[in-house]
Amino acid sequence: MPPIADHPLRYAMANELHARPFPAVQAPSRAAFLAIKPAENAAGRDRDADRAHLIELLDRHGAQHPQPGATHYSGYLGKHLLKWESHTEFVTFTLFGAGTAERPFDGSTFGMFPESWLAKAPGVRITSALIRIELSEDDDGITDKIDTWFVPESLAISRVLDGELIIASDFRIDEAGHMRFAIFARPAAGERRTGRVVQRLCEIETYKAMSMLGLTRARDLGADMAQIDARLTNLLEQMCGTVTEPAELLHDLLRVSSELENIVAQSAFRFGATGAYETIVNQRIEVLRETRYAGRQTFGEFMMRRFDPAMRTVKSTEARLKAMSDRALRAGDLLRTRVDVDRSAQNRDLLRSMDARSDMQLRLQKTVEGLSTVAISYYAVSLVLYMTGPLEDMLDVSKTTMAAMVTPLVLLAVWFMVKRLRRHLE
């Protein structure tokens, strides 16, 4: 018996679950992170251009190329490990190097990305970060370091993964244009666990930055939405009164509805993506299993105070857009119903007028029928008199007498013929 055939995508689907392994990071070490996104139409960008940009960097260091059509890559650039990933709207580059610089966050690792290469990027920087991973036996000196490295007002610090690591950041952009993250790892924390934390921090920063694009979009829509809302409210107020030109009002209302639907269509992707990115940020923070360090705010608390209000603004704008669109559609339905009722009334009046004209026409027709009966009878009597002319001499009857005798019979015959014809037509 031949073996059962596999689905053509079986291995591809199974391998996709293992395509993006976490990096193994041994403390002490350092990392530089870069996320690039096209300014417009990021989801429909040229993915080959992204891979060509990666290959140009690899060629500068004589590194092996990725597979054709690859969406992820991992390899060494000299002594540094490069991890590259392609996502829906952006690509990320992460460089890992052993040891830490004497000057914290000096950016030497980020210097592995040449300026000439960065200038050719098929997009713009959405975020970048420097990550310092130190080996720490205990908590001595950590508080002094973080107070020196970060802005205290924005500082978020917490113990993660059962307290084996401590993470800290102030989510501010430094003079060189980078975010800064510090990780203090206990000796018991394995390189895989440390690598997962580094990966989570990069994801939190990237998806946070991508989510904030939705806030920018929501703010840009504020003025347009306020103007459309005022116009819509004015139209609804007109509907409450006497509408002299309902068709013209309906045209204005449909124009407002079209503008709203256009805004909804243009914003749907960004708002939908913002919701997805927000969920990822919260999930990545949740899996870190944070506990408080020295009474300071955690990453989750920082996001709750600074990030969540922005996301609520996006959701509020999205809900307001939907409510305005629904209101315009309901108003349009009501106004169309009103226009239909007015047209039905006009049609009713028109039918009544047509009935009156038909009734008048019928009465006129009956009158004409009576006159036509007399006219036909007149000519019929003349014909009959010509036909009965010989009888006048035979019966010795005058023409006047013959006409008097024939006329009633002719009238009766013509009336009967007309009545029968009308009955047949009816």
Order of alpha helices (4+ residues) and beta strands (2+ residues): alpha-beta-alpha-beta-beta-beta-alpha-beta-alpha-beta-beta-beta-alpha-alpha-beta-alpha-alpha-alpha-alpha
